[in-house]
Protein backbone atom coordinates (compact mmCIF):
# COMPACT_ATOMS: atom_id res chain seq x y z
CA UNK A 1 0.00 0.00 0.00
CA UNK A 2 0.99 3.57 0.76
CA UNK A 3 3.76 2.55 3.19
CA UNK A 4 5.45 0.37 0.58
CA UNK A 5 5.23 3.20 -1.91
CA UNK A 6 6.75 5.66 0.55
CA UNK A 7 9.63 3.27 1.24
CA UNK A 8 10.22 2.82 -2.48
CA UNK A 9 10.25 6.57 -3.05
CA UNK A 10 12.81 7.07 -0.27
CA UNK A 11 14.96 4.28 -1.71
CA UNK A 12 14.74 5.82 -5.18
CA UNK A 13 15.76 9.21 -3.78
CA UNK A 14 18.83 7.64 -2.15
CA UNK A 15 19.80 5.89 -5.37
CA UNK A 16 19.28 9.10 -7.36
CA UNK A 17 21.45 11.04 -4.90
CA UNK A 18 24.25 8.46 -5.18
CA UNK A 19 23.99 8.56 -8.96
CA UNK A 20 24.26 12.36 -8.96
CA UNK A 21 27.35 12.19 -6.72
CA UNK A 22 29.03 9.64 -9.01
CA UNK A 23 28.19 11.68 -12.11
CA UNK A 24 29.64 14.77 -10.45
CA UNK A 25 32.88 12.88 -9.71
CA UNK A 26 32.97 11.64 -13.30
CA UNK A 27 32.47 15.17 -14.63
CA UNK A 28 35.34 16.46 -12.47
CA UNK A 29 37.61 13.63 -13.64
CA UNK A 30 36.79 14.33 -17.29
CA UNK A 31 37.54 18.02 -16.73
CA UNK A 32 40.96 17.14 -15.32
CA UNK A 33 41.66 14.83 -18.28
CA UNK A 34 40.71 17.56 -20.75
CA UNK A 35 43.02 20.07 -19.05
CA UNK A 36 45.87 17.55 -18.97
CA UNK A 37 45.31 16.77 -22.65
CA UNK A 38 45.41 20.48 -23.48
CA UNK A 39 48.74 21.06 -21.74
CA UNK A 40 50.22 17.87 -23.23
CA UNK A 41 49.13 19.00 -26.69
CA UNK A 42 50.82 22.39 -26.18
CA UNK A 43 53.99 20.68 -24.97
CA UNK A 44 54.00 18.32 -27.95
CA UNK A 45 53.48 21.20 -30.38
CA UNK A 46 56.43 23.14 -28.95
CA UNK A 47 58.66 20.04 -29.08
CA UNK A 48 57.74 19.44 -32.72
CA UNK A 49 58.30 23.12 -33.55
CA UNK A 50 61.76 23.03 -31.97
CA UNK A 51 62.65 19.98 -34.07
CA UNK A 52 61.62 21.82 -37.22
CA UNK A 53 58.83 19.34 -37.96
N, CA, C and O atoms as a Tripos MOL2 file, in Angstrom:
@<TRIPOS>MOLECULE
protein
  212   211    53     0     0
PROTEIN
NO_CHARGES

@<TRIPOS>ATOM
      1 N           0.8060   -1.1900    0.0000 N.3       1 UNK1
      2 CA          0.0000    0.0000    0.0000 C.3       1 UNK1
      3 C           0.8550    1.2630    0.0000 C.2       1 UNK1
      4 O           1.9230    1.3270   -0.6090 O.2       1 UNK1
      5 N           0.3450    2.2500    0.7000 N.am      2 UNK2
      6 CA          0.9930    3.5660    0.7640 C.3       2 UNK2
      7 C           2.3770    3.4660    1.4140 C.2       2 UNK2
      8 O           3.3280    4.1030    0.9620 O.2       2 UNK2
      9 N           2.4800    2.6640    2.4770 N.am      3 UNK3
     10 CA          3.7590    2.5520    3.1950 C.3       3 UNK3
     11 C           4.8440    1.9810    2.2910 C.2       3 UNK3
     12 O           5.9780    2.4600    2.2930 O.2       3 UNK3
     13 N           4.4930    0.9580    1.5200 N.am      4 UNK4
     14 CA          5.4520    0.3710    0.5800 C.3       4 UNK4
     15 C           5.9070    1.4160   -0.4260 C.2       4 UNK4
     16 O           7.0920    1.5300   -0.7400 O.2       4 UNK4
     17 N           4.9450    2.1690   -0.9180 N.am      5 UNK5
     18 CA          5.2280    3.1970   -1.9130 C.3       5 UNK5
     19 C           6.1800    4.2470   -1.3410 C.2       5 UNK5
     20 O           7.1230    4.6770   -2.0060 O.2       5 UNK5
     21 N           5.9180    4.6530   -0.0970 N.am      6 UNK6
     22 CA          6.7530    5.6610    0.5530 C.3       6 UNK6
     23 C           8.1860    5.1360    0.7000 C.2       6 UNK6
     24 O           9.1510    5.8580    0.4510 O.2       6 UNK6
     25 N           8.3060    3.8800    1.1060 N.am      7 UNK7
     26 CA          9.6320    3.2700    1.2360 C.3       7 UNK7
     27 C          10.3640    3.2220   -0.0900 C.2       7 UNK7
     28 O          11.5630    3.4900   -0.1650 O.2       7 UNK7
     29 N           9.6250    2.8760   -1.1400 N.am      8 UNK8
     30 CA         10.2190    2.8210   -2.4800 C.3       8 UNK8
     31 C          10.6940    4.1890   -2.9250 C.2       8 UNK8
     32 O          11.7790    4.3230   -3.4910 O.2       8 UNK8
     33 N           9.8870    5.2040   -2.6700 N.am      9 UNK9
     34 CA         10.2460    6.5730   -3.0530 C.3       9 UNK9
     35 C          11.5260    6.9970   -2.3300 C.2       9 UNK9
     36 O          12.4240    7.5760   -2.9400 O.2       9 UNK9
     37 N          11.6070    6.7060   -1.0260 N.am     10 UNK10
     38 CA         12.8060    7.0730   -0.2670 C.3      10 UNK10
     39 C          14.0280    6.3390   -0.8100 C.2      10 UNK10
     40 O          15.1060    6.9220   -0.9230 O.2      10 UNK10
     41 N          13.8590    5.0550   -1.1470 N.am     11 UNK11
     42 CA         14.9650    4.2790   -1.7080 C.3      11 UNK11
     43 C          15.4020    4.8740   -3.0480 C.2      11 UNK11
     44 O          16.5960    5.0040   -3.3180 O.2      11 UNK11
     45 N          14.4350    5.2280   -3.8740 N.am     12 UNK12
     46 CA         14.7420    5.8210   -5.1790 C.3      12 UNK12
     47 C          15.4830    7.1450   -5.0250 C.2      12 UNK12
     48 O          16.3930    7.4480   -5.7960 O.2      12 UNK12
     49 N          15.0840    7.9340   -4.0200 N.am     13 UNK13
     50 CA         15.7600    9.2110   -3.7850 C.3      13 UNK13
     51 C          17.2140    8.9780   -3.3850 C.2      13 UNK13
     52 O          18.1050    9.7090   -3.8190 O.2      13 UNK13
     53 N          17.4550    7.9530   -2.5500 N.am     14 UNK14
     54 CA         18.8310    7.6350   -2.1470 C.3      14 UNK14
     55 C          19.6640    7.2290   -3.3490 C.2      14 UNK14
     56 O          20.7930    7.6890   -3.5230 O.2      14 UNK14
     57 N          19.0970    6.3610   -4.1770 N.am     15 UNK15
     58 CA         19.8030    5.8950   -5.3730 C.3      15 UNK15
     59 C          20.0890    7.0700   -6.3130 C.2      15 UNK15
     60 O          21.1850    7.1780   -6.8630 O.2      15 UNK15
     61 N          19.1010    7.9430   -6.4920 N.am     16 UNK16
     62 CA         19.2760    9.1040   -7.3650 C.3      16 UNK16
     63 C          20.3880   10.0090   -6.8320 C.2      16 UNK16
     64 O          21.1970   10.5260   -7.6020 O.2      16 UNK16
     65 N          20.4220   10.1950   -5.5170 N.am     17 UNK17
     66 CA         21.4460   11.0360   -4.8990 C.3      17 UNK17
     67 C          22.8400   10.4470   -5.1260 C.2      17 UNK17
     68 O          23.7830   11.1720   -5.4440 O.2      17 UNK17
     69 N          22.9620    9.1260   -4.9590 N.am     18 UNK18
     70 CA         24.2530    8.4640   -5.1840 C.3      18 UNK18
     71 C          24.6790    8.5910   -6.6410 C.2      18 UNK18
     72 O          25.8510    8.8160   -6.9430 O.2      18 UNK18
     73 N          23.7110    8.4440   -7.5340 N.am     19 UNK19
     74 CA         23.9910    8.5650   -8.9600 C.3      19 UNK19
     75 C          24.5050    9.9650   -9.2940 C.2      19 UNK19
     76 O          25.4710   10.1210  -10.0410 O.2      19 UNK19
     77 N          23.8470   10.9760   -8.7310 N.am     20 UNK20
     78 CA         24.2620   12.3640   -8.9590 C.3      20 UNK20
     79 C          25.6900   12.5820   -8.4490 C.2      20 UNK20
     80 O          26.4950   13.2330   -9.1150 O.2      20 UNK20
     81 N          26.0040   12.0370   -7.2670 N.am     21 UNK21
     82 CA         27.3520   12.1880   -6.7160 C.3      21 UNK21
     83 C          28.3900   11.5400   -7.6260 C.2      21 UNK21
     84 O          29.4450   12.1220   -7.8810 O.2      21 UNK21
     85 N          28.0920   10.3350   -8.1170 N.am     22 UNK22
     86 CA         29.0270    9.6400   -9.0070 C.3      22 UNK22
     87 C          29.1980   10.3920  -10.3230 C.2      22 UNK22
     88 O          30.3110   10.4960  -10.8390 O.2      22 UNK22
     89 N          28.1090   10.9120  -10.8650 N.am     23 UNK23
     90 CA         28.1940   11.6780  -12.1120 C.3      23 UNK23
     91 C          29.0130   12.9500  -11.9190 C.2      23 UNK23
     92 O          29.7590   13.3600  -12.8080 O.2      23 UNK23
     93 N          28.8690   13.5680  -10.7520 N.am     24 UNK24
     94 CA         29.6430   14.7730  -10.4510 C.3      24 UNK24
     95 C          31.1340   14.4460  -10.4010 C.2      24 UNK24
     96 O          31.9570   15.1900  -10.9350 O.2      24 UNK24
     97 N          31.4800   13.3230   -9.7520 N.am     25 UNK25
     98 CA         32.8840   12.8840   -9.7050 C.3      25 UNK25
     99 C          33.4060   12.6230  -11.1120 C.2      25 UNK25
    100 O          34.5240   13.0090  -11.4540 O.2      25 UNK25
    101 N          32.5760   11.9590  -11.9270 N.am     26 UNK26
    102 CA         32.9700   11.6420  -13.2990 C.3      26 UNK26
    103 C          33.2240   12.9210  -14.0910 C.2      26 UNK26
    104 O          34.2020   13.0240  -14.8310 O.2      26 UNK26
    105 N          32.3210   13.8990  -13.9250 N.am     27 UNK27
    106 CA         32.4720   15.1710  -14.6330 C.3      27 UNK27
    107 C          33.7830   15.8540  -14.2300 C.2      27 UNK27
    108 O          34.4970   16.3840  -15.0820 O.2      27 UNK27
    109 N          34.0940   15.8410  -12.9390 N.am     28 UNK28
    110 CA         35.3350   16.4560  -12.4700 C.3      28 UNK28
    111 C          36.5530   15.7430  -13.0520 C.2      28 UNK28
    112 O          37.5210   16.3850  -13.4590 O.2      28 UNK28
    113 N          36.4980   14.4090  -13.0880 N.am     29 UNK29
    114 CA         37.6060   13.6290  -13.6440 C.3      29 UNK29
    115 C          37.8090   13.9360  -15.1180 C.2      29 UNK29
    116 O          38.9390   14.0950  -15.5800 O.2      29 UNK29
    117 N          36.7030   14.0180  -15.8550 N.am     30 UNK30
    118 CA         36.7900   14.3280  -17.2870 C.3      30 UNK30
    119 C          37.3920   15.7180  -17.4780 C.2      30 UNK30
    120 O          38.2110   15.9210  -18.3750 O.2      30 UNK30
    121 N          36.9910   16.6710  -16.6440 N.am     31 UNK31
    122 CA         37.5410   18.0220  -16.7270 C.3      31 UNK31
    123 C          39.0480   18.0210  -16.5270 C.2      31 UNK31
    124 O          39.7720   18.7300  -17.2260 O.2      31 UNK31
    125 N          39.5220   17.2280  -15.5730 N.am     32 UNK32
    126 CA         40.9610   17.1350  -15.3210 C.3      32 UNK32
    127 C          41.6740   16.5200  -16.5170 C.2      32 UNK32
    128 O          42.7490   16.9790  -16.9040 O.2      32 UNK32
    129 N          41.0740   15.4710  -17.1110 N.am     33 UNK33
    130 CA         41.6650   14.8290  -18.2830 C.3      33 UNK33
    131 C          41.7710   15.8070  -19.4440 C.2      33 UNK33
    132 O          42.7820   15.8400  -20.1460 O.2      33 UNK33
    133 N          40.7220   16.6040  -19.6450 N.am     34 UNK34
    134 CA         40.7130   17.5640  -20.7520 C.3      34 UNK34
    135 C          41.8110   18.6050  -20.5550 C.2      34 UNK34
    136 O          42.5080   18.9640  -21.5050 O.2      34 UNK34
    137 N          41.9650   19.0910  -19.3190 N.am     35 UNK35
    138 CA         43.0220   20.0750  -19.0500 C.3      35 UNK35
    139 C          44.4020   19.4600  -19.2610 C.2      35 UNK35
    140 O          45.2870   20.0950  -19.8350 O.2      35 UNK35
    141 N          44.5830   18.2290  -18.7970 N.am     36 UNK36
    142 CA         45.8700   17.5470  -18.9710 C.3      36 UNK36
    143 C          46.1590   17.3540  -20.4540 C.2      36 UNK36
    144 O          47.2860   17.5630  -20.9040 O.2      36 UNK36
    145 N          45.1470   16.9580  -21.2080 N.am     37 UNK37
    146 CA         45.3150   16.7680  -22.6500 C.3      37 UNK37
    147 C          45.7290   18.0790  -23.3120 C.2      37 UNK37
    148 O          46.6130   18.0970  -24.1670 O.2      37 UNK37
    149 N          45.0840   19.1770  -22.9100 N.am     38 UNK38
    150 CA         45.4100   20.4790  -23.4810 C.3      38 UNK38
    151 C          46.8590   20.8630  -23.2440 C.2      38 UNK38
    152 O          47.5320   21.3300  -24.1630 O.2      38 UNK38
    153 N          47.3520   20.6730  -22.0200 N.am     39 UNK39
    154 CA         48.7350   21.0580  -21.7370 C.3      39 UNK39
    155 C          49.7160   20.1020  -22.4140 C.2      39 UNK39
    156 O          50.7880   20.5250  -22.8450 O.2      39 UNK39
    157 N          49.3620   18.8150  -22.5140 N.am     40 UNK40
    158 CA         50.2230   17.8660  -23.2270 C.3      40 UNK40
    159 C          50.3020   18.2070  -24.7090 C.2      40 UNK40
    160 O          51.3590   18.0890  -25.3280 O.2      40 UNK40
    161 N          49.1750   18.6310  -25.2710 N.am     41 UNK41
    162 CA         49.1310   19.0000  -26.6860 C.3      41 UNK41
    163 C          50.0420   20.2050  -26.9350 C.2      41 UNK41
    164 O          50.7900   20.2320  -27.9130 O.2      41 UNK41
    165 N          49.9740   21.2010  -26.0450 N.am     42 UNK42
    166 CA         50.8240   22.3850  -26.1810 C.3      42 UNK42
    167 C          52.2940   22.0060  -26.0920 C.2      42 UNK42
    168 O          53.1190   22.4920  -26.8640 O.2      42 UNK42
    169 N          52.6120   21.1340  -25.1430 N.am     43 UNK43
    170 CA         53.9930   20.6770  -24.9670 C.3      43 UNK43
    171 C          54.4730   19.9620  -26.2210 C.2      43 UNK43
    172 O          55.5780   20.2150  -26.7000 O.2      43 UNK43
    173 N          53.6480   19.0760  -26.7490 N.am     44 UNK44
    174 CA         54.0000   18.3190  -27.9480 C.3      44 UNK44
    175 C          54.2190   19.2600  -29.1310 C.2      44 UNK44
    176 O          55.1630   19.0880  -29.9020 O.2      44 UNK44
    177 N          53.3440   20.2520  -29.2710 N.am     45 UNK45
    178 CA         53.4850   21.2030  -30.3790 C.3      45 UNK45
    179 C          54.8060   21.9610  -30.2870 C.2      45 UNK45
    180 O          55.4740   22.1660  -31.3010 O.2      45 UNK45
    181 N          55.1870   22.3780  -29.0790 N.am     46 UNK46
    182 CA         56.4300   23.1410  -28.9540 C.3      46 UNK46
    183 C          57.6430   22.2480  -29.2020 C.2      46 UNK46
    184 O          58.6440   22.7030  -29.7540 O.2      46 UNK46
    185 N          57.5600   20.9780  -28.7980 N.am     47 UNK47
    186 CA         58.6610   20.0370  -29.0750 C.3      47 UNK47
    187 C          58.8160   19.8540  -30.5840 C.2      47 UNK47
    188 O          59.9260   19.9020  -31.1130 O.2      47 UNK47
    189 N          57.6880   19.6440  -31.2690 N.am     48 UNK48
    190 CA         57.7430   19.4440  -32.7210 C.3      48 UNK48
    191 C          58.2600   20.6920  -33.4300 C.2      48 UNK48
    192 O          59.0170   20.5930  -34.3960 O.2      48 UNK48
    193 N          57.8540   21.8600  -32.9530 N.am     49 UNK49
    194 CA         58.3040   23.1170  -33.5510 C.3      49 UNK49
    195 C          59.8220   23.2470  -33.4150 C.2      49 UNK49
    196 O          60.5110   23.6370  -34.3580 O.2      49 UNK49
    197 N          60.3300   22.9140  -32.2250 N.am     50 UNK50
    198 CA         61.7640   23.0270  -31.9660 C.3      50 UNK50
    199 C          62.5700   22.0560  -32.8140 C.2      50 UNK50
    200 O          63.7450   22.3000  -33.0910 O.2      50 UNK50
    201 N          61.9480   20.9530  -33.2290 N.am     51 UNK51
    202 CA         62.6500   19.9820  -34.0700 C.3      51 UNK51
    203 C          62.4980   20.3180  -35.5500 C.2      51 UNK51
    204 O          63.0040   19.5970  -36.4100 O.2      51 UNK51
    205 N          61.8070   21.4000  -35.8410 N.am     52 UNK52
    206 CA         61.6170   21.8160  -37.2210 C.3      52 UNK52
    207 C          60.6770   20.9110  -37.9880 C.2      52 UNK52
    208 O          60.7770   20.8080  -39.2100 O.2      52 UNK52
    209 N          59.7610   20.2510  -37.2850 N.am     53 UNK53
    210 CA         58.8320   19.3380  -37.9610 C.3      53 UNK53
    211 C          57.7360   20.1220  -38.6720 C.2      53 UNK53
    212 O          56.8580   19.5280  -39.2980 O.2      53 UNK53
@<TRIPOS>BOND
     1     1     2 1
     2     2     3 1
     3     3     4 2
     4     3     5 am
     5     5     6 1
     6     6     7 1
     7     7     8 2
     8     7     9 am
     9     9    10 1
    10    10    11 1
    11    11    12 2
    12    11    13 am
    13    13    14 1
    14    14    15 1
    15    15    16 2
    16    15    17 am
    17    17    18 1
    18    18    19 1
    19    19    20 2
    20    19    21 am
    21    21    22 1
    22    22    23 1
    23    23    24 2
    24    23    25 am
    25    25    26 1
    26    26    27 1
    27    27    28 2
    28    27    29 am
    29    29    30 1
    30    30    31 1
    31    31    32 2
    32    31    33 am
    33    33    34 1
    34    34    35 1
    35    35    36 2
    36    35    37 am
    37    37    38 1
    38    38    39 1
    39    39    40 2
    40    39    41 am
    41    41    42 1
    42    42    43 1
    43    43    44 2
    44    43    45 am
    45    45    46 1
    46    46    47 1
    47    47    48 2
    48    47    49 am
    49    49    50 1
    50    50    51 1
    51    51    52 2
    52    51    53 am
    53    53    54 1
    54    54    55 1
    55    55    56 2
    56    55    57 am
    57    57    58 1
    58    58    59 1
    59    59    60 2
    60    59    61 am
    61    61    62 1
    62    62    63 1
    63    63    64 2
    64    63    65 am
    65    65    66 1
    66    66    67 1
    67    67    68 2
    68    67    69 am
    69    69    70 1
    70    70    71 1
    71    71    72 2
    72    71    73 am
    73    73    74 1
    74    74    75 1
    75    75    76 2
    76    75    77 am
    77    77    78 1
    78    78    79 1
    79    79    80 2
    80    79    81 am
    81    81    82 1
    82    82    83 1
    83    83    84 2
    84    83    85 am
    85    85    86 1
    86    86    87 1
    87    87    88 2
    88    87    89 am
    89    89    90 1
    90    90    91 1
    91    91    92 2
    92    91    93 am
    93    93    94 1
    94    94    95 1
    95    95    96 2
    96    95    97 am
    97    97    98 1
    98    98    99 1
    99    99   100 2
   100    99   101 am
   101   101   102 1
   102   102   103 1
   103   103   104 2
   104   103   105 am
   105   105   106 1
   106   106   107 1
   107   107   108 2
   108   107   109 am
   109   109   110 1
   110   110   111 1
   111   111   112 2
   112   111   113 am
   113   113   114 1
   114   114   115 1
   115   115   116 2
   116   115   117 am
   117   117   118 1
   118   118   119 1
   119   119   120 2
   120   119   121 am
   121   121   122 1
   122   122   123 1
   123   123   124 2
   124   123   125 am
   125   125   126 1
   126   126   127 1
   127   127   128 2
   128   127   129 am
   129   129   130 1
   130   130   131 1
   131   131   132 2
   132   131   133 am
   133   133   134 1
   134   134   135 1
   135   135   136 2
   136   135   137 am
   137   137   138 1
   138   138   139 1
   139   139   140 2
   140   139   141 am
   141   141   142 1
   142   142   143 1
   143   143   144 2
   144   143   145 am
   145   145   146 1
   146   146   147 1
   147   147   148 2
   148   147   149 am
   149   149   150 1
   150   150   151 1
   151   151   152 2
   152   151   153 am
   153   153   154 1
   154   154   155 1
   155   155   156 2
   156   155   157 am
   157   157   158 1
   158   158   159 1
   159   159   160 2
   160   159   161 am
   161   161   162 1
   162   162   163 1
   163   163   164 2
   164   163   165 am
   165   165   166 1
   166   166   167 1
   167   167   168 2
   168   167   169 am
   169   169   170 1
   170   170   171 1
   171   171   172 2
   172   171   173 am
   173   173   174 1
   174   174   175 1
   175   175   176 2
   176   175   177 am
   177   177   178 1
   178   178   179 1
   179   179   180 2
   180   179   181 am
   181   181   182 1
   182   182   183 1
   183   183   184 2
   184   183   185 am
   185   185   186 1
   186   186   187 1
   187   187   188 2
   188   187   189 am
   189   189   190 1
   190   190   191 1
   191   191   192 2
   192   191   193 am
   193   193   194 1
   194   194   195 1
   195   195   196 2
   196   195   197 am
   197   197   198 1
   198   198   199 1
   199   199   200 2
   200   199   201 am
   201   201   202 1
   202   202   203 1
   203   203   204 2
   204   203   205 am
   205   205   206 1
   206   206   207 1
   207   207   208 2
   208   207   209 am
   209   209   210 1
   210   210   211 1
   211   211   212 2
@<TRIPOS>SUBSTRUCTURE
     1 UNK1         2 RESIDUE 1 A UNK
     2 UNK2         6 RESIDUE 1 A UNK
     3 UNK3        10 RESIDUE 1 A UNK
     4 UNK4        14 RESIDUE 1 A UNK
     5 UNK5        18 RESIDUE 1 A UNK
     6 UNK6        22 RESIDUE 1 A UNK
     7 UNK7        26 RESIDUE 1 A UNK
     8 UNK8        30 RESIDUE 1 A UNK
     9 UNK9        34 RESIDUE 1 A UNK
    10 UNK10       38 RESIDUE 1 A UNK
    11 UNK11       42 RESIDUE 1 A UNK
    12 UNK12       46 RESIDUE 1 A UNK
    13 UNK13       50 RESIDUE 1 A UNK
    14 UNK14       54 RESIDUE 1 A UNK
    15 UNK15       58 RESIDUE 1 A UNK
    16 UNK16       62 RESIDUE 1 A UNK
    17 UNK17       66 RESIDUE 1 A UNK
    18 UNK18       70 RESIDUE 1 A UNK
    19 UNK19       74 RESIDUE 1 A UNK
    20 UNK20       78 RESIDUE 1 A UNK
    21 UNK21       82 RESIDUE 1 A UNK
    22 UNK22       86 RESIDUE 1 A UNK
    23 UNK23       90 RESIDUE 1 A UNK
    24 UNK24       94 RESIDUE 1 A UNK
    25 UNK25       98 RESIDUE 1 A UNK
    26 UNK26      102 RESIDUE 1 A UNK
    27 UNK27      106 RESIDUE 1 A UNK
    28 UNK28      110 RESIDUE 1 A UNK
    29 UNK29      114 RESIDUE 1 A UNK
    30 UNK30      118 RESIDUE 1 A UNK
    31 UNK31      122 RESIDUE 1 A UNK
    32 UNK32      126 RESIDUE 1 A UNK
    33 UNK33      130 RESIDUE 1 A UNK
    34 UNK34      134 RESIDUE 1 A UNK
    35 UNK35      138 RESIDUE 1 A UNK
    36 UNK36      142 RESIDUE 1 A UNK
    37 UNK37      146 RESIDUE 1 A UNK
    38 UNK38      150 RESIDUE 1 A UNK
    39 UNK39      154 RESIDUE 1 A UNK
    40 UNK40      158 RESIDUE 1 A UNK
    41 UNK41      162 RESIDUE 1 A UNK
    42 UNK42      166 RESIDUE 1 A UNK
    43 UNK43      170 RESIDUE 1 A UNK
    44 UNK44      174 RESIDUE 1 A UNK
    45 UNK45      178 RESIDUE 1 A UNK
    46 UNK46      182 RESIDUE 1 A UNK
    47 UNK47      186 RESIDUE 1 A UNK
    48 UNK48      190 RESIDUE 1 A UNK
    49 UNK49      194 RESIDUE 1 A UNK
    50 UNK50      198 RESIDUE 1 A UNK
    51 UNK51      202 RESIDUE 1 A UNK
    52 UNK52      206 RESIDUE 1 A UNK
    53 UNK53      210 RESIDUE 1 A UNK
